[in-house]
Amino acid sequence: MKLGQITSYIDVAQVMIWLFWAFFVGLIIYIRREDRREGYPLFSEPSNTYKSGDFFFIPPPKVFKLPHGGTATAPNGKVDARDHRAAKVEPWPGAPLAPIGDPMLAAVGPGSYAERSNTVDLTHEGAAKIVPLRVATNFYLESRDPDPRGFDVIGGDGNSGGKVTDVWVDRSEVIIRYLEVEVAAGKTVLLPINFATVDGRRGRVNVKAIFGHHFAQVPAIANANQVTLLEEDKITAYYGGGTLYAHPSRQEPLF
């Protein structure tokens, strides 16, 4: 037999290519199983039920250690039990949802959010990551930039929604994350800095996403000096929902 030949029909090169394909198929199966650790079980619209687990493609639960203590299991088998205030516009599966009642509070479309953990995001040292300047006393605003504290917050309709009372910073990324806005009756809400334009010349903060009267309905936070991951998602989703639902005209074509 020639060098590398095992039998009259099999040689080392054939065995290696077979092993490579077997490894490659196994890798694909492994990756497809791992990317199903979140987002499952799937919901079946025709049957209006959640699908049972797939014994082959859904991996067994794995326990992950969290950086600041505690564990998380994935997949965890939890289903979305929220009562969405929306209805399908057509009966077939995959049809879009239309909000029921106040669309700003329906939590669908651009206003939808993920059920993240209702815990505070922490720094490497274990402190709350996103806090107001009254807590992060070793942070300050650059003197050459406008200080928005005391500025009026103007909504997309030109009406005032409140007044900025503080600035919330990310102690890990060293950037501004939110502006704290005092609205009616002394309530304070958070305004994501990505939705705000600070006009230092006129002493105001402009927000196109929502209107002046919408600020009073921004989801509140439980602790005045910190915000949880779930609260962050709800707050950002509210402003995102305003880009479509703040006024009926935003839901219509431009031309």
C-alpha angles and dihedrals in degrees: 000000000000124000110286095015115130100179134350089276105028130061136172093264091058092048091050094050090048091050090048092053091046090052092046093051090048090050092052092049091048093050093046090051093048094050088058094066090098131039096033145152095053123224118237112214097194093055095031089225139103116262119245119250121280107238092207107037100030107078123221115265116281125199116227122197113229118226095242099038135289130067140255127208124214128222091026099174093232118150129208104259096172117130101234113208094222140089133208114260091214132027099238123097114270095025114148122260124242118205120250116219117342104015091204089066099039094091093216134116112008087353095061121114140190123249095245122174113290090228133106119264108241137210122237088267092054100253125128107280102208114046139145121265089252086068099033092058092166090064126080141174119258107259092225091059124075115264104226095198108119093019120131115245111226120199129215091271093057094253125124117254098183144297130286111248103171145357123240117213135194106236093200100046094032094225137115113265105172144008116223111228126195110215133177120328093015095291115147126210135179125250115200107233090227089068094048135081114198112216104195094176094060096029097239142112116227122210118183097178097074138018129247097264092050095069092076089063098050107126109267127229123236096222120046093214103043141034129215127225091250092049090051091054093048093048095048091045091055092057090042090053089054091063087070107018105036089095131010090237090066090065093059129081118266093237 
